[in-house]
Amino acid sequence: MRTQLVSRLLVAAPGIDTLTSLFAIDPFDLPAPARIDYLSALERQMSWLQAMMQRAIVAVAGEEGSKSDGIFTGVDDAEREDVAAALRMSTGTAQIRIDVARTLINHLPNVCSALAMGEISPAHATVIARESASAIRDGMGPAHIYSIEQSALAYAEFHTPTQVANKVRTTIAKLAPEPFEEIAERARDTRRVSCFREVDGLSTIVAILPAEDAQIVMKAIENFIHAQVASESITLGKTTKSDGIETDTGQSKTAGHVSESDSDVAPGQHRSMDMKRADALTSIASWSLQQSTVDVKLHRRPVTVNVTIDLPTLLGLAENPGQLAGYGAIPASVARALASDGKWQRFITDPQTGTLLDYGRESYEPPQALVDFLIARDRTCRFPGCRQSAARADLDHAQSWESGGETSAANLGALCRRHHRLKTHGGWKLVSNADGSCTWTSPLGKIYEVPARPMLEAV
């Protein structure tokens, strides 16, 4: 009975009735084939809900991008922050969601219909919108847009979102080769390098580069590995007698050969080629920092990698995770290793909340001690969801100096340049507290609380 019900729900039109029926079924009570149908039926409901979400985003952000009111604001400044704060996401992600929603609602009605009917997934709809957005902005005609929709929707039935994205790009290139050339040229201006936190003490660095530049980077990494292997082969091929005379041991590797693994390393220390490339990139970047002759300072301090670790863990009496600035929790052993050859600075925190109370030095333009305190306390921009490092942010008076605001820990805090301008010129209001917590009020009157940030917790 339940199996037949799930089969009917799988092909039923998505909507609240279908969703209610699915909710009443426990998938663990179903036989294995019916569980797969149940999963597919839920995916169709998610598509229906996402179609509603696109309309809701456009209702908040507007069908067209807002215009800049001055030199300190840009397109969608206020709308983007409203969506980001309400959905607890970064402003970059919010802008992507807005752009996708506008493209779908304004220009791709057939894709919207397929999404609402559960015929394609939200991921399929997103890639179709993102891949066709540039051509649409460049004035591609309705007939060509319709062709792109039909081609993509037919292809989506049996292909992944990535494959559909490739299909859309190919279709656009065939329908409008000259605009496609222009799109590719403009795309070069979006090149960037980004860092994203991952689990287990790892991060992902993504470099969006022109294809030829990406090849240069990869060739540099491969060349570094070749040079390293060649150096190792010379070292391994020599031994020194007690009288200082070097002789050949016959154990040298072939100079310049890059193997896919290290066969001569200790067990547990095997390095795959991917691991070698990762190590090479870090070594190249470290060498660049060491060779730099320019004294770069942010807030009067040199570029540093900051690690926070409690005293018992530092002494080996506890195994609490450390905090790597810009990342989050790292294992105690890694934190101790990083701290072993670093410069130490004492922090005093509230034993109950972990909130920073004192930077360990006595405290117009804020003095250096206060600057260091604020960067250590806030760690990132204080706008909801923003993770821009405090070391690269402005130190802003919540109540302006001109209106009587003090240069103090209670009134100062880190704001990235975007959110600093948004507060000063964009209608957002900020109330600051001494512990670093603050309250934001949007131009629409929505209130967002940003709590204080305990030193040994990720932000």
Secondary structure, 3 states (H helix, E strand, C coil): CHHHHHHHHHHCCCCHHHHHHHHCCCHHHCCHHHHHHHHHHHHHHHHHHHHHHHHHHHHHHCCCCCCCCCCCCCCCHHHHHHHHHHHCCCHHHHHHHHHHHHHHHHHCHHHHHHHHCCCCCHHHHHHHHHHHHHHHHCCCCHHHHHHHHHHHHHHHCCCCHHHHHHHHHHHHHHHCHHHHHHHHHHHHHHCEEEEEECCCCCEEEEEECCHHHHHHHHHHHHHHHHHHHHHHHHHHCEEECCCCCEEECCCCCCCCCCCCCCCCCCCCCCCCHHHHHHHHHHHHHHHHHHHCCCCCEECCEECCCCEECCHHHHCCCCCCCEEECCCEEECHHHHHHHHHCCCCCCCEECCCCCCEEECCCCCCCCCHHHHHHHHHHHCECCCCCCCCEHHHCEEEECCCHHHCCCCCCCCEEEECHHHHHHHHHCCCEEEECCCCCEEEECCCCCEEEECCCCCCCCC
